[in-house]
């Protein structure tokens, strides 16, 4: 039995080392690529699309940087290291947990703009609208997690996960927090589905319209769209 426990512990350490090395590669290559992407889009003319891609690159940079404390923990036999400081754990959690929701909202904006371009090929999407949607949703997420942590929970390091989880200190709030998570996820996903449906209908309409035209009308229509 002791031999089996020792072998299990050895395998556990080997997997941790492997995951730590893989995350280190993600940090290096992902961080570098997204920094270059952010630098590229920041030099481009400010439009609705470039504004969204700047935020996408910045979000991915933060995601890559947030893996650094986890990498240190994985490569040091799951010692807390940076996570042993409570203030750092709260800051790390508040930048880690909302990121997936923000990424989905950015996909929402891209989907909406593509639908808009299909519906109105001769018009340009509003840059202010794009910035407004991103700012509004980011503010909602920030306040949601700040209120959650300050009033009902705290991020603590757990050995099993090798990083911080938000421990909810109120049983009543646990259900409320679940509903907030569902709302946070539904806010971008529902418009994405509607946008996908509208895009499909628009493509079908354009294809039907295109097929019923003569050759000269088709050439004129192509010039109008492009």
Phi, psi and omega in degrees: 000319179296321178296321179294319178295319180295319178294320178297317179295321179295317177296321179299315179295320181296319179295319178299317179297318180297314179296321178297319178293320179295318178293329176295321176295319178298318179299316184288305185285316179295316179297316180296314181298319182285329174295317177296320179295317179296320178296322179295311184288334179289337179272346179282161176299138183288114174228179178299318182292313181295327177297316180294316182291332174296315180292323177300313179297317180295319178298318179292327176297315178298319179299317180294316181295328180291345178281345185300311178298326179291323177299314179300320180293317180296323183275359181235036178058039175063032171287141185301320180050250183294332182285354179284348176267123185297318182297317179296320180298320179293316180296317180297317181296322181287343175260344182268311189292321181285346187303314180301321179294320179294322178298319178295321179295328178291324173297322176302311183297318179298317180297318180296319181291324178293321176296318178299318180294327177288322181285324183228077186295340183264003180246163180246139179292150184283127176293322179296322178296317179298312179297323180295317179295315181296317180293318182296313182290322178297319178296319178300313180296317182298310180294325180299314183281328176296315178295318181299315184286316184291329186258326192228357184200173180209145178276128180227148178286138175234134183295325184295322183263344179069014171206190188271140170244152176274111180271117181277125185268357180236123179294322179297319182288340182301319178289320178298320179294324177297318178295321177297321177297319179295320178294317180300324179281324184286329182305314177274329187289318181299312176298329178297316179295318177297319179296320178296319178295316179296322178296316179298316179295321180294317179295320178296318180296315181295323180292318178296318179297320183291319183293333182273004182261159175283174182297318179296320179293326178294319178296317179295322180293321178297319177296323181293317182290318183280000000 
